[in-house]
Amino acid sequence: MAEAGKEVLTTAVDYNLAITREALTAVGVLNDTASESGSDTRSRPVADEVSDTDTNEDCNDCEPRKRRSIFIAGRRFETGDGRWPEYQLKIANMGSGPTFAIVGPNRIEEWQFNGVDFDGFWSARCTLVEAKYGYRQFLEQDWLGRWQPREIVNSQGNRLDFMSKALDEFPVQASRQQGAIANNIPPAQLSWYFSDNVVRDYTAERFMNRRLPTPCLYEPA
C-alpha cells in the first residue's frame, strides 16, 4: 500500500521521466521543481521487480545487446530551450530502464553499435531509438501550406542554410543507423521519436522518398 500523501508512479514512462528530471536537476540542467506530469521523483519501483519481457531477453538473438556499448557523449545542454536532454532520456528509457542517464554537466550516456551512435536501446525489444526534440522553428509553410526549411538572410544578403542542413542530415543519419543493424534484422530494429508532429510528418516524408524503413513516431515531450 502506498504511503498516504505520496503519488505512485503507475507506468514505466512515469518512472523513467521522474528519473530523468531528477538526474537533470542534480547536474543543474533543471530547477528543483515538480514535473509537469506530477510525478514524484522520490518514488521508486518495488525492488527486484521483473517484467515478462525481461525474463525473455536471453532467448532472443539480439546482436545489439550482445555487443552493446554505452558511451559518454558530450552535448551542449544550453542549446535551444534546454529541454532536449530530458526528452532524449525519456525516449531512451521508455522501453526499459532506467538505463541511460545524465552523468555530469554536458555529459549524457548514449548507445553505440557497429561504430554508429544511437540515443538509446530497448533491450527487451532489441530496438535502437533516436530522439528528436523541437526543430519546429526550423520549418515554415510556403504559400501552398507545405512545410519546408526556413530561409534566413543575414544583413549582407547572404542566405543562411544551417536549418535546411540540419534537417537534411536526418535521412543521412537514419540511413547510417539502418546500415549498422542491417545484418541483424530481425530482431534488431530502429525507431525515431519526435516531440513535434509537424517535424515528424516532414521527416517521415523524407524517409519515404529515400526508401528508408525507419518508422517516425510522435511522442510529446
Backbone as ProteinMPNN parsed JSONL, in Angstrom:
{"seq_chain_A": "MAEAGKEVLTTAVDYNLAITREALTAVGVLNDTASESGSDTRSRPVADEVSDTDTNEDCNDCEPRKRRSIFIAGRRFETGDGRWPEYQLKIANMGSGPTFAIVGPNRIEEWQFNGVDFDGFWSARCTLVEAKYGYRQFLEQDWLGRWQPREIVNSQGNRLDFMSKALDEFPVQASRQQGAIANNIPPAQLSWYFSDNVVRDYTAERFMNRRLPTPCLYEPA", "coords_chain_A": {"N_chain_A": [[0.853, -1.197, 0.0], [0.504, 2.221, -0.825], [2.24, 4.935, 0.697], [0.482, 7.329, 2.578], [-0.444, 10.378, 1.053], [1.512, 10.417, -0.846], [2.265, 10.252, -4.289], [1.888, 7.565, -6.519], [3.901, 6.122, -8.996], [2.581, 4.857, -11.808], [3.222, 3.833, -14.263], [5.854, 2.686, -16.47], [6.843, 4.703, -18.057], [6.23, 7.031, -16.604], [7.899, 6.609, -14.409], [10.475, 6.572, -15.597], [10.574, 9.145, -16.656], [10.526, 10.602, -14.312], [12.969, 9.82, -13.171], [14.648, 10.898, -15.099], [14.193, 13.693, -14.816], [15.107, 14.015, -12.198], [17.805, 13.398, -12.48], [18.63, 15.413, -14.239], [18.12, 17.657, -12.69], [19.962, 17.249, -10.678], [22.398, 17.836, -11.864], [22.097, 20.435, -12.452], [20.694, 21.178, -14.747], [17.924, 21.345, -14.806], [15.571, 23.152, -12.741], [14.86, 22.528, -9.276], [11.997, 21.633, -9.171], [8.534, 20.595, -9.171], [7.565, 18.16, -11.607], [5.882, 18.567, -14.802], [4.177, 16.496, -15.277], [3.463, 15.701, -12.816], [4.78, 13.714, -11.483], [6.421, 12.089, -8.775], [9.671, 12.455, -8.015], [10.954, 11.075, -6.072], [9.899, 8.591, -5.851], [10.128, 5.044, -6.301], [10.348, 1.919, -8.085], [9.206, -1.353, -6.986], [11.649, -3.287, -5.346], [13.685, -5.626, -7.141], [11.726, -6.155, -8.996], [10.544, -7.732, -11.861], [9.841, -7.797, -15.308], [7.802, -9.586, -17.748], [8.975, -9.381, -20.245], [11.614, -8.9, -19.592], [12.489, -11.371, -18.574], [12.601, -12.871, -20.842], [14.656, -11.976, -22.396], [17.16, -13.258, -22.747], [16.52, -15.246, -24.491], [16.313, -14.208, -26.983], [17.917, -13.603, -30.091], [19.719, -11.193, -30.146], [21.88, -9.09, -31.447], [22.706, -6.342, -30.992], [22.393, -6.24, -28.232], [24.18, -8.18, -27.324], [26.644, -7.183, -28.179], [26.894, -4.743, -26.951], [27.42, -1.257, -26.2], [27.758, 1.293, -24.138], [28.348, 4.716, -24.123], [29.884, 7.821, -23.143], [28.636, 10.814, -24.107], [29.439, 14.08, -25.173], [27.511, 16.949, -24.869], [25.882, 20.059, -25.665], [23.977, 21.36, -23.378], [22.734, 23.767, -23.132], [21.725, 24.605, -25.536], [18.995, 25.578, -27.676], [15.899, 25.387, -25.918], [16.849, 24.06, -23.802], [15.629, 21.701, -22.996], [15.97, 19.368, -24.367], [17.735, 17.274, -23.42], [16.214, 16.08, -21.415], [14.049, 15.084, -22.904], [15.369, 13.296, -24.603], [16.328, 11.373, -22.774], [13.924, 10.473, -21.788], [12.86, 9.097, -24.027], [14.961, 7.276, -24.517], [14.858, 5.666, -22.262], [12.301, 4.689, -22.261], [11.462, 2.168, -23.108], [12.477, 0.429, -21.267], [14.323, 0.201, -18.186], [15.527, 2.481, -15.554], [18.133, 3.039, -17.918], [19.862, 4.76, -19.294], [21.486, 7.884, -18.519], [22.051, 11.247, -17.234], [25.333, 12.11, -16.647], [26.882, 14.102, -15.749], [27.683, 17.65, -16.003], [26.791, 18.658, -19.215], [27.185, 16.081, -20.173], [26.101, 13.03, -21.303], [24.729, 9.734, -21.346], [24.889, 7.521, -24.094], [24.239, 5.191, -26.817], [26.118, 2.787, -28.663], [26.595, 0.956, -31.623], [28.175, -1.208, -33.833], [29.911, 0.864, -34.476], [28.283, 3.076, -34.841], [26.305, 5.768, -33.626], [23.566, 5.927, -31.305], [20.636, 7.198, -29.656], [19.504, 5.654, -27.658], [18.71, 2.322, -26.345], [16.415, -0.287, -26.348], [16.404, -3.001, -24.645], [14.79, -5.378, -24.187], [13.137, -5.377, -26.407], [14.904, -5.328, -28.431], [15.445, -2.925, -29.765], [16.749, -0.073, -31.228], [16.879, 3.398, -30.612], [16.163, 6.772, -31.61], [15.968, 10.135, -30.653], [14.296, 13.147, -31.301], [14.036, 16.35, -30.404], [12.019, 19.237, -30.572], [12.764, 21.482, -33.238], [10.703, 22.563, -34.747], [10.901, 25.279, -35.202], [12.654, 25.36, -37.264], [11.275, 25.085, -39.557], [8.969, 26.349, -42.034], [5.894, 27.393, -43.577], [5.049, 27.287, -47.038], [3.368, 29.189, -49.66], [1.435, 27.436, -50.382], [0.932, 26.055, -48.162], [2.665, 24.048, -47.523], [5.195, 22.452, -45.621], [8.535, 23.511, -45.231], [12.155, 23.915, -45.085], [13.134, 26.721, -43.169], [14.028, 29.874, -44.49], [16.69, 32.05, -44.003], [18.101, 35.22, -44.18], [21.056, 37.055, -43.907], [22.379, 40.267, -42.77], [24.02, 41.028, -44.822], [22.835, 40.056, -47.012], [23.205, 37.424, -47.564], [22.229, 34.04, -47.828], [21.418, 31.957, -45.138], [21.861, 28.661, -44.49], [21.737, 26.811, -42.425], [19.592, 25.66, -41.126], [18.21, 24.108, -43.041], [20.269, 22.342, -43.632], [20.551, 20.978, -41.216], [18.109, 19.586, -41.08], [18.271, 18.111, -43.432], [20.179, 16.333, -42.707], [18.919, 14.399, -41.233], [17.741, 12.093, -42.734], [20.175, 11.106, -43.666], [21.502, 10.414, -41.325], [19.706, 8.467, -40.326], [19.901, 6.552, -42.36], [22.531, 5.744, -42.042], [22.329, 4.587, -39.498], [20.469, 2.524, -39.993], [22.009, 0.982, -41.687], [23.9, 0.055, -39.902], [22.567, -1.872, -38.419], [21.628, -3.609, -40.275], [22.371, -6.282, -40.909], [21.36, -7.622, -38.804], [18.643, -7.683, -38.659], [15.557, -9.381, -38.681], [16.143, -9.737, -35.065], [16.681, -7.094, -34.475], [15.816, -3.631, -34.576], [14.977, -0.261, -35.607], [13.815, 2.84, -34.392], [12.541, 6.13, -34.713], [11.81, 8.968, -32.725], [9.758, 11.818, -32.208], [9.226, 15.026, -30.775], [7.58, 16.866, -31.85], [4.814, 16.978, -33.968], [4.624, 18.038, -36.558], [7.267, 18.186, -37.436], [7.782, 15.488, -37.316], [6.058, 14.514, -39.384], [7.172, 15.837, -41.585], [9.769, 14.74, -41.637], [9.179, 12.008, -41.922], [8.166, 11.913, -44.514], [10.463, 12.558, -45.959], [12.036, 10.362, -45.314], [10.556, 8.353, -46.547], [10.84, 9.097, -49.223], [13.483, 8.485, -49.54], [13.366, 5.834, -49.315], [13.666, 4.692, -46.808], [13.204, 2.442, -44.157], [12.716, 3.22, -41.586], [10.577, 3.818, -38.897], [8.782, 6.774, -38.075], [7.801, 8.294, -35.215], [5.417, 9.966, -33.176], [5.857, 11.411, -30.084], [4.923, 13.216, -27.446], [6.692, 15.753, -25.571]], "CA_chain_A": [[0.0, 0.0, 0.0], [1.303, 3.434, -0.932], [2.214, 5.805, 1.862], [-0.51, 8.385, 2.417], [0.047, 11.676, 0.63], [2.518, 10.3, -1.902], [1.727, 9.776, -5.557], [2.559, 6.366, -7.003], [4.14, 6.09, -10.429], [1.879, 3.654, -12.251], [3.729, 3.331, -15.534], [7.304, 2.775, -16.651], [7.145, 6.013, -18.626], [6.234, 7.98, -15.5], [9.096, 6.375, -13.603], [11.667, 6.996, -16.324], [10.545, 10.595, -16.744], [10.905, 11.094, -12.997], [14.409, 9.617, -13.047], [15.271, 11.871, -15.986], [14.133, 15.013, -14.2], [15.961, 14.004, -11.017], [19.191, 13.449, -12.939], [18.884, 16.737, -14.8], [18.142, 18.584, -11.565], [21.186, 17.017, -9.918], [23.539, 18.479, -12.525], [21.788, 21.835, -12.665], [20.037, 21.471, -16.019], [16.569, 21.746, -14.458], [15.358, 23.596, -11.381], [14.286, 21.503, -8.401], [10.564, 21.881, -9.06], [7.721, 19.435, -9.54], [7.43, 17.961, -13.041], [4.572, 18.89, -15.328], [3.335, 15.313, -15.219], [3.083, 15.476, -11.437], [5.467, 12.547, -10.954], [7.267, 12.295, -7.619], [10.972, 11.909, -8.367], [11.469, 10.247, -4.994], [9.292, 7.269, -5.92], [10.919, 4.003, -6.936], [9.599, 0.675, -8.218], [9.497, -2.374, -5.996], [12.951, -3.915, -5.583], [13.709, -6.935, -7.792], [10.562, -6.353, -9.85], [10.978, -8.17, -13.188], [8.734, -7.921, -16.243], [7.847, -10.773, -18.597], [9.925, -9.16, -21.335], [12.966, -9.025, -19.061], [12.844, -12.776, -18.406], [12.745, -13.495, -22.155], [15.728, -11.334, -23.142], [18.228, -14.184, -23.103], [16.051, -16.159, -25.529], [16.332, -13.511, -28.258], [19.226, -13.488, -30.722], [19.815, -9.749, -30.356], [23.287, -8.707, -31.504], [22.987, -5.085, -30.295], [22.511, -6.496, -26.798], [25.396, -8.954, -27.077], [27.818, -6.348, -28.445], [26.462, -3.409, -26.531], [28.448, -0.305, -25.804], [27.268, 2.588, -23.67], [29.457, 5.654, -24.064], [29.554, 9.146, -22.63], [28.67, 11.805, -25.181], [29.428, 15.477, -24.76], [26.455, 17.707, -25.534], [25.654, 21.4, -25.13], [22.619, 21.358, -22.846], [22.131, 25.094, -23.163], [21.17, 24.889, -26.849], [17.529, 25.571, -27.707], [15.321, 25.764, -24.63], [17.49, 23.269, -22.765], [14.832, 20.553, -22.572], [16.198, 18.173, -25.185], [18.27, 16.117, -22.687], [15.098, 15.434, -20.733], [13.285, 14.312, -23.889], [16.195, 12.18, -25.067], [16.345, 10.332, -21.753], [12.578, 9.892, -21.737], [12.753, 8.113, -25.111], [15.981, 6.241, -24.339], [14.48, 4.786, -21.157], [10.871, 4.409, -22.313], [11.219, 0.748, -23.312], [13.003, -0.313, -20.122], [15.229, 1.109, -17.533], [16.359, 3.42, -16.316], [19.414, 2.551, -18.405], [20.694, 5.898, -19.663], [21.375, 8.954, -17.536], [22.992, 12.358, -17.245], [26.426, 11.733, -15.756], [27.624, 15.295, -15.391], [27.358, 18.792, -16.862], [27.031, 18.467, -20.648], [27.614, 14.707, -20.444], [24.936, 12.155, -21.299], [25.023, 8.396, -21.843], [24.239, 7.113, -25.332], [24.486, 3.799, -27.21], [26.866, 2.635, -29.912], [26.604, -0.398, -32.181], [28.877, -1.227, -35.125], [30.54, 2.15, -34.707], [27.277, 4.107, -35.11], [25.696, 6.256, -32.389], [22.116, 5.957, -31.125], [20.29, 7.842, -28.39], [19.163, 4.664, -26.643], [18.483, 0.938, -26.755], [15.427, -1.012, -25.553], [16.958, -4.349, -24.683], [13.776, -6.43, -24.296], [12.569, -5.34, -27.756], [16.029, -5.242, -29.378], [15.132, -1.736, -30.555], [17.569, 1.118, -31.067], [15.995, 4.548, -30.753], [16.693, 8.121, -31.8], [15.002, 11.123, -30.167], [14.455, 14.481, -31.863], [13.218, 17.313, -29.67], [11.915, 20.559, -31.177], [13.011, 21.666, -34.669], [9.604, 23.235, -35.464], [11.368, 26.605, -35.604], [13.456, 25.213, -38.471], [10.356, 24.922, -40.68], [7.947, 27.353, -42.306], [4.979, 26.971, -44.636], [5.032, 28.1, -48.249], [2.047, 29.757, -49.939], [0.501, 26.323, -50.53], [0.778, 25.416, -46.865], [3.602, 22.938, -47.378], [6.303, 22.752, -44.725], [9.856, 23.464, -45.837], [13.138, 24.571, -44.223], [13.036, 28.184, -43.107], [15.119, 30.61, -45.116], [17.136, 33.218, -43.255], [19.091, 36.015, -44.906], [21.733, 37.96, -42.979], [22.391, 41.687, -43.14], [24.764, 41.184, -46.082], [22.038, 39.473, -48.077], [23.585, 36.028, -47.783], [21.283, 33.062, -47.293], [21.958, 31.044, -44.134], [21.162, 27.402, -44.732], [22.024, 25.836, -41.375], [18.37, 24.948, -40.773], [17.979, 23.067, -44.042], [21.329, 21.343, -43.493], [20.235, 20.16, -40.04], [17.003, 18.693, -41.436], [18.76, 17.194, -44.469], [21.034, 15.343, -42.066], [18.093, 13.354, -40.623], [17.766, 10.841, -43.502], [21.554, 10.614, -43.737], [21.749, 9.758, -40.045], [18.886, 7.253, -40.258], [20.481, 5.586, -43.295], [23.729, 5.216, -41.384], [21.882, 3.717, -38.406], [19.885, 1.319, -40.586], [23.113, 0.178, -42.187], [24.601, -0.562, -38.777], [21.818, -3.025, -37.907], [21.051, -4.316, -41.427], [22.633, -7.724, -40.86], [20.781, -8.165, -37.572], [17.188, -7.518, -38.739], [15.217, -9.177, -37.268], [15.136, -8.994, -34.306], [17.032, -5.69, -34.273], [15.028, -2.646, -35.306], [15.273, 1.14, -35.311], [12.661, 3.74, -34.374], [12.799, 7.536, -34.42], [10.731, 9.628, -31.998], [9.741, 13.269, -32.364], [8.366, 15.743, -29.837], [6.704, 17.744, -32.63], [4.191, 16.17, -35.028], [4.932, 18.619, -37.866], [8.617, 17.719, -37.762], [7.638, 14.052, -37.575], [5.487, 14.327, -40.716], [8.155, 16.303, -42.565], [10.853, 13.76, -41.701], [8.645, 10.743, -42.442], [8.081, 12.035, -45.974], [11.831, 12.471, -46.486], [12.464, 8.968, -45.188], [9.853, 7.588, -47.57], [11.47, 9.422, -50.503], [14.775, 7.794, -49.566], [13.045, 4.414, -49.112], [14.155, 4.259, -45.506], [12.126, 1.761, -43.442], [12.669, 3.684, -40.2], [9.321, 4.458, -38.51], [8.837, 8.06, -37.39], [6.713, 8.24, -34.251], [5.205, 11.184, -32.395], [5.756, 11.237, -28.635], [5.06, 14.557, -26.869], [7.696, 15.909, -24.508]], "C_chain_A": [[0.882, 1.238, 0.0], [1.181, 4.256, 0.332], [1.272, 6.966, 1.6], [0.167, 9.681, 2.016], [1.103, 11.629, -0.436], [1.899, 9.7, -3.14], [2.535, 8.592, -6.054], [2.731, 6.448, -8.505], [3.592, 4.781, -10.966], [2.392, 3.096, -13.555], [5.232, 3.486, -15.6], [7.701, 4.126, -17.203], [7.198, 7.058, -17.539], [7.514, 7.839, -14.684], [10.343, 6.897, -14.305], [11.728, 8.503, -16.466], [10.959, 11.205, -15.418], [12.407, 10.975, -12.785], [15.16, 10.643, -13.884], [15.323, 13.239, -15.341], [15.045, 15.088, -12.976], [17.422, 14.121, -11.421], [19.541, 14.827, -13.472], [18.952, 17.789, -13.709], [19.463, 18.476, -10.822], [22.387, 17.715, -10.535], [23.228, 19.913, -12.922], [21.142, 22.18, -13.97], [18.614, 21.947, -15.788], [16.537, 22.257, -13.035], [14.696, 22.491, -10.58], [12.827, 21.818, -8.138], [9.818, 20.648, -9.479], [7.596, 19.36, -11.042], [6.026, 18.282, -13.478], [3.631, 17.712, -15.231], [2.892, 14.995, -13.81], [3.781, 14.293, -10.816], [6.352, 12.934, -9.782], [8.604, 11.636, -7.885], [11.558, 11.058, -7.257], [10.921, 8.832, -5.049], [10.194, 6.301, -6.668], [10.07, 2.753, -7.08], [9.994, -0.305, -7.132], [10.808, -3.062, -6.338], [12.778, -5.296, -6.188], [12.473, -7.209, -8.63], [11.037, -6.661, -11.261], [9.764, -8.339, -14.076], [8.884, -9.195, -17.055], [8.868, -10.619, -19.707], [11.349, -9.302, -20.844], [13.397, -10.487, -18.987], [13.083, -13.471, -19.731], [13.917, -12.94, -22.952], [16.777, -12.329, -23.617], [17.837, -15.138, -24.22], [16.125, -15.524, -26.914], [17.762, -13.397, -28.783], [19.442, -12.037, -31.122], [21.274, -9.317, -30.288], [23.572, -7.365, -30.833], [23.091, -5.256, -28.785], [23.823, -7.214, -26.483], [26.646, -8.096, -27.216], [27.541, -4.906, -28.073], [27.641, -2.545, -26.11], [27.79, 1.012, -25.428], [28.468, 3.523, -23.567], [28.962, 7.012, -23.577], [29.723, 10.157, -23.752], [28.656, 13.205, -24.593], [28.389, 16.239, -25.557], [26.33, 19.088, -24.893], [24.204, 21.492, -24.67], [21.942, 22.72, -22.968], [21.537, 25.442, -24.523], [19.659, 24.79, -26.825], [16.967, 26.033, -26.381], [15.862, 24.903, -23.496], [16.742, 22.034, -22.329], [15.132, 19.28, -23.361], [16.846, 17.025, -24.415], [17.177, 15.348, -21.958], [14.303, 14.561, -21.698], [14.085, 13.104, -24.366], [16.196, 11.049, -24.048], [14.973, 9.694, -21.577], [12.437, 8.796, -22.793], [13.729, 6.962, -24.891], [15.579, 5.223, -23.287], [13.026, 4.342, -21.206], [10.582, 2.918, -22.455], [11.705, -0.124, -22.182], [13.757, 0.684, -19.264], [14.918, 1.415, -16.085], [17.724, 2.833, -16.673], [20.375, 3.699, -18.666], [20.457, 7.053, -18.698], [22.299, 10.105, -17.887], [24.084, 12.014, -16.242], [27.3, 12.923, -15.375], [27.228, 16.438, -16.298], [27.76, 18.531, -18.31], [27.546, 17.068, -20.988], [26.426, 13.775, -20.252], [25.321, 10.796, -21.88], [24.225, 8.106, -23.114], [24.702, 5.691, -25.685], [25.256, 3.764, -28.522], [26.857, 1.174, -30.334], [27.203, -0.344, -33.577], [29.448, 0.142, -35.488], [29.59, 3.294, -34.987], [26.569, 4.47, -33.807], [24.174, 6.232, -32.451], [21.827, 6.621, -29.783], [19.982, 6.838, -27.297], [18.925, 3.293, -27.234], [17.503, 0.285, -25.794], [15.768, -2.494, -25.646], [15.906, -5.422, -24.925], [13.192, -6.512, -25.695], [13.647, -5.327, -28.835], [15.838, -4.059, -30.326], [16.077, -0.598, -30.211], [16.705, 2.329, -31.383], [16.787, 5.838, -30.912], [15.604, 9.102, -31.397], [15.317, 12.491, -30.753], [13.481, 15.433, -31.165], [13.21, 18.656, -30.396], [12.025, 20.525, -32.693], [11.834, 22.305, -35.407], [10.058, 24.606, -35.971], [12.24, 26.551, -36.845], [12.588, 25.125, -39.725], [9.42, 26.113, -40.811], [7.093, 26.858, -43.464], [5.088, 27.889, -45.845], [3.601, 28.547, -48.534], [0.987, 28.677, -50.169], [0.282, 25.573, -49.214], [1.7, 24.243, -46.631], [4.772, 23.356, -46.489], [7.635, 22.554, -45.437], [10.847, 24.158, -44.902], [13.023, 26.091, -44.303], [14.262, 28.822, -43.738], [15.418, 31.863, -44.304], [18.227, 33.909, -44.056], [19.725, 36.996, -43.928], [21.762, 39.382, -43.521], [23.154, 41.957, -44.428], [24.015, 40.58, -47.267], [22.378, 38.034, -48.397], [22.588, 35.085, -47.11], [21.993, 32.116, -46.334], [21.172, 29.742, -44.203], [21.389, 26.365, -43.64], [20.783, 25.053, -40.975], [18.086, 23.819, -41.761], [19.035, 21.974, -43.945], [21.053, 20.417, -42.317], [19.141, 19.153, -40.36], [17.417, 17.682, -42.502], [19.622, 16.084, -43.876], [20.223, 14.189, -41.477], [18.091, 12.063, -41.441], [19.166, 10.259, -43.647], [21.89, 9.844, -42.463], [20.977, 8.448, -39.937], [19.432, 6.165, -41.179], [21.72, 4.933, -42.697], [23.348, 4.243, -40.262], [21.268, 2.421, -38.931], [20.973, 0.398, -41.113], [23.834, -0.568, -41.079], [23.9, -1.817, -38.28], [21.291, -3.925, -39.02], [21.22, -5.826, -41.35], [22.023, -8.397, -39.637], [19.271, -7.967, -37.498], [16.566, -8.781, -39.324], [16.2, -9.925, -36.379], [15.45, -7.52, -34.126], [16.148, -4.783, -35.117], [15.369, -1.247, -34.812], [13.991, 1.953, -35.355], [13.122, 5.15, -34.026], [11.572, 8.14, -33.755], [10.891, 11.143, -32.081], [8.796, 13.898, -31.347], [7.359, 16.627, -30.554], [6.137, 16.964, -33.818], [4.441, 16.73, -36.421], [6.315, 18.16, -38.332], [8.594, 16.224, -38.061], [7.129, 13.807, -38.985], [6.477, 14.724, -41.809], [9.259, 15.26, -42.75], [10.383, 12.441, -42.287], [8.55, 10.771, -43.962], [9.464, 11.926, -46.603], [12.372, 11.048, -46.39], [11.826, 8.108, -46.28], [10.477, 7.835, -48.941], [12.819, 8.725, -50.665], [14.618, 6.281, -49.392], [13.667, 3.862, -47.831], [13.008, 3.624, -44.734], [11.927, 2.253, -42.017], [11.337, 4.34, -39.872], [9.58, 5.762, -37.761], [7.601, 8.17, -36.501], [6.636, 9.534, -33.451], [5.021, 10.832, -30.927], [5.976, 12.605, -27.989], [6.108, 14.591, -25.759], [7.024, 15.895, -23.149]], "O_chain_A": [[1.876, 1.307, 0.723], [0.128, 4.27, 0.969], [1.27, 7.527, 0.504], [1.211, 10.046, 2.558], [1.559, 12.674, -0.899], [1.107, 8.761, -3.062], [3.764, 8.627, -6.008], [1.794, 6.811, -9.215], [4.086, 3.71, -10.615], [2.03, 1.98, -13.925], [5.82, 4.302, -14.89], [8.764, 4.649, -16.869], [8.103, 7.893, -17.53], [8.136, 8.835, -14.313], [11.168, 7.578, -13.696], [12.809, 9.088, -16.404], [11.666, 12.212, -15.392], [13.047, 11.9, -12.285], [16.173, 11.192, -13.451], [16.374, 13.879, -15.318], [15.684, 16.113, -12.742], [18.191, 14.848, -10.792], [20.62, 15.352, -13.194], [19.755, 18.718, -13.793], [20.021, 19.482, -10.385], [23.295, 18.14, -9.82], [24.001, 20.54, -13.646], [21.036, 23.36, -14.302], [18.138, 22.845, -16.482], [17.359, 21.863, -12.208], [14.043, 21.614, -11.147], [12.454, 22.218, -7.035], [10.396, 19.743, -10.081], [7.526, 20.397, -11.702], [5.091, 18.279, -12.676], [2.418, 17.893, -15.116], [2.045, 14.125, -13.606], [3.417, 13.888, -9.712], [6.968, 14.0, -9.797], [8.689, 10.411, -7.973], [12.563, 10.38, -7.472], [11.432, 7.952, -4.357], [10.938, 6.699, -7.565], [9.158, 2.537, -6.282], [10.995, -0.113, -6.441], [11.052, -3.386, -7.5], [11.871, -6.044, -5.823], [12.187, -8.363, -8.948], [11.857, -5.922, -11.806], [8.771, -8.944, -13.671], [9.946, -9.816, -17.062], [9.547, -11.576, -20.078], [12.213, -9.772, -21.584], [14.543, -10.811, -19.3], [13.694, -14.539, -19.768], [14.155, -13.383, -24.075], [17.234, -12.255, -24.758], [18.698, -15.77, -24.832], [16.011, -16.226, -27.919], [18.695, -13.13, -28.026], [19.358, -11.692, -32.301], [21.839, -9.191, -29.202], [24.592, -7.242, -30.155], [23.802, -4.498, -28.126], [24.492, -6.898, -25.5], [27.601, -8.26, -26.457], [27.909, -3.976, -28.79], [28.701, -3.036, -25.721], [27.323, 1.755, -26.292], [29.492, 3.159, -22.987], [27.765, 7.299, -23.602], [30.819, 10.334, -24.282], [27.941, 13.477, -23.628], [28.383, 16.184, -26.787], [26.638, 19.26, -23.714], [23.304, 21.681, -25.488], [20.716, 22.814, -22.913], [20.898, 26.486, -24.654], [19.095, 24.017, -26.051], [17.491, 26.968, -25.776], [15.394, 25.0, -22.362], [17.163, 21.368, -21.384], [14.593, 18.219, -23.044], [16.541, 15.872, -24.718], [17.207, 14.12, -21.891], [13.925, 13.439, -21.362], [13.536, 12.013, -24.516], [16.078, 9.882, -24.423], [14.871, 8.511, -21.254], [11.957, 7.702, -22.499], [13.363, 5.799, -25.059], [15.918, 4.045, -23.401], [12.559, 3.681, -20.279], [9.553, 2.447, -21.969], [11.378, -1.31, -22.138], [13.82, 1.872, -19.582], [14.141, 0.703, -15.448], [18.384, 2.212, -15.84], [21.551, 3.631, -18.309], [19.373, 7.19, -18.131], [23.201, 9.975, -18.715], [23.785, 11.663, -15.101], [28.344, 12.754, -14.745], [26.508, 16.225, -17.274], [28.916, 18.223, -18.599], [28.259, 16.889, -21.975], [25.821, 13.733, -19.18], [26.14, 10.716, -22.795], [23.034, 8.408, -23.194], [25.461, 5.074, -24.939], [25.062, 4.618, -29.388], [27.08, 0.275, -29.524], [26.789, 0.466, -34.407], [29.467, 0.529, -36.656], [30.037, 4.386, -35.339], [26.271, 3.601, -32.987], [23.573, 6.481, -33.496], [22.666, 6.61, -28.883], [20.177, 7.136, -26.119], [18.933, 3.112, -28.451], [17.714, 0.291, -24.581], [15.443, -3.151, -26.635], [16.099, -6.291, -25.776], [12.791, -7.589, -26.135], [13.334, -5.316, -30.025], [16.043, -4.178, -31.534], [16.195, -0.204, -29.051], [15.894, 2.297, -32.308], [17.909, 5.976, -30.424], [14.442, 8.922, -31.761], [16.461, 12.944, -30.711], [12.264, 15.327, -31.322], [14.263, 19.158, -30.79], [11.454, 19.655, -33.35], [11.955, 22.57, -36.603], [9.645, 25.04, -37.047], [12.54, 27.593, -37.429], [13.112, 25.094, -40.838], [9.116, 26.795, -39.833], [7.521, 26.003, -44.239], [5.203, 29.107, -45.706], [2.709, 28.304, -47.72], [-0.21, 28.963, -50.152], [-0.454, 24.588, -49.161], [1.544, 23.516, -45.65], [5.275, 24.475, -46.593], [7.839, 21.569, -46.147], [10.434, 24.91, -44.019], [12.839, 26.66, -45.379], [15.389, 28.367, -43.541], [14.519, 32.632, -43.963], [19.157, 33.269, -44.548], [19.017, 37.692, -43.2], [21.233, 39.661, -44.597], [22.961, 42.997, -45.058], [24.511, 40.595, -48.394], [21.897, 37.482, -49.386], [22.165, 35.309, -45.976], [23.032, 31.545, -46.664], [19.959, 29.728, -43.997], [21.252, 25.168, -43.89], [20.89, 23.909, -40.533], [17.76, 22.703, -41.357], [18.729, 20.8, -44.153], [21.29, 19.213, -42.403], [19.23, 17.992, -39.959], [16.971, 16.535, -42.483], [19.773, 15.02, -44.476], [20.77, 13.111, -41.243], [18.414, 11.01, -40.89], [19.322, 9.042, -43.742], [22.483, 8.766, -42.511], [21.527, 7.434, -39.507], [19.427, 4.987, -40.821], [21.929, 3.727, -42.829], [23.977, 3.197, -40.103], [21.514, 1.347, -38.382], [20.871, -0.824, -40.998], [24.322, -1.68, -41.28], [24.551, -2.731, -37.775], [20.586, -4.896, -38.748], [20.301, -6.569, -41.693], [22.158, -9.607, -39.458], [18.679, -8.065, -36.423], [17.007, -9.226, -40.383], [17.021, -10.685, -36.892], [14.594, -6.76, -33.675], [15.779, -5.13, -36.239], [15.966, -1.07, -33.75], [13.171, 1.776, -36.257], [13.977, 5.344, -33.162], [10.44, 7.87, -34.155], [12.001, 11.674, -32.032], [7.71, 13.379, -31.086], [6.392, 17.088, -29.948], [6.888, 16.36, -34.583], [4.467, 15.965, -37.385], [6.496, 17.79, -39.492], [9.301, 15.751, -38.95], [7.693, 12.99, -39.714], [6.605, 14.04, -42.825], [9.637, 14.938, -43.876], [11.104, 11.818, -43.066], [8.822, 9.769, -44.623], [9.633, 11.29, -47.643], [13.083, 10.586, -47.282], [12.48, 7.242, -46.862], [10.629, 6.905, -49.733], [13.242, 8.416, -51.778], [15.603, 5.545, -49.331], [14.129, 2.722, -47.784], [11.929, 4.212, -44.66], [11.054, 1.75, -41.309], [10.983, 5.333, -40.507], [10.479, 5.845, -36.924], [6.475, 8.14, -36.998], [7.658, 10.121, -33.095], [4.138, 10.052, -30.571], [7.1, 13.106, -27.984], [6.371, 13.585, -25.1], [7.698, 16.013, -22.125]]}, "name": "protein", "num_of_chains": 1, "seq": "MAEAGKEVLTTAVDYNLAITREALTAVGVLNDTASESGSDTRSRPVADEVSDTDTNEDCNDCEPRKRRSIFIAGRRFETGDGRWPEYQLKIANMGSGPTFAIVGPNRIEEWQFNGVDFDGFWSARCTLVEAKYGYRQFLEQDWLGRWQPREIVNSQGNRLDFMSKALDEFPVQASRQQGAIANNIPPAQLSWYFSDNVVRDYTAERFMNRRLPTPCLYEPA"}
